């Protein structure tokens, strides 16, 4: 799926954030998700977690702990 995304869009920012969080060690990932929830709310945290799950499923990797 090589969909084109405007690099100035919220969708692009979200995908970049998901990739960055996915590369964090587990403890840092948990801390970051808690910070997102504190600063942006539960909906933002859940959206980020859904993005992480989608990324991991797409990459055919082992399910990681959130």
KAZI-V37714 format. One record per residue. N is the residue number from 1. SS is DSSP state (@ for helix, = for strand, . for the rest). PSI is psi as a letter, one per 40 degrees, with the letter a starting at -180 (* if undefined). D_CENTER is the distance of its C-alpha to the mean C-alpha in whole Angstrom. Layout:
{{N:SS:PSI:D_CENTER} {N:SS:PSI:D_CENTER}}
This chain:
{{1:.:g:18} {2:.:g:19} {3:.:i:18} {4:.:h:19} {5:.:h:17} {6:.:h:18} {7:.:e:17} {8:.:e:18} {9:.:i:16} {10:@:d:13} {11:@:d:11} {12:@:d:12} {13:@:d:10} {14:@:d:7} {15:@:d:7} {16:@:d:8} {17:@:d:6} {18:@:d:3} {19:@:d:6} {20:@:d:7} {21:@:d:6} {22:@:d:6} {23:.:e:10} {24:.:i:11} {25:.:i:13} {26:@:d:13} {27:@:d:15} {28:@:d:13} {29:@:d:10} {30:@:d:12} {31:@:d:13} {32:@:d:10} {33:@:d:9} {34:@:d:13} {35:@:d:13} {36:@:d:11} {37:@:d:13} {38:@:d:16} {39:@:d:16} {40:@:e:14} {41:.:i:15} {42:@:d:14} {43:@:d:13} {44:@:d:10} {45:@:d:9} {46:@:d:9} {47:@:d:7} {48:@:d:4} {49:@:d:6} {50:@:d:7} {51:@:d:5} {52:@:d:4} {53:@:d:8} {54:@:d:9} {55:@:d:8} {56:@:d:10} {57:@:d:12} {58:@:d:13} {59:.:e:14} {60:.:f:16} {61:.:i:15} {62:.:h:16} {63:.:h:14} {64:.:i:12} {65:.:h:13} {66:.:*:10}}
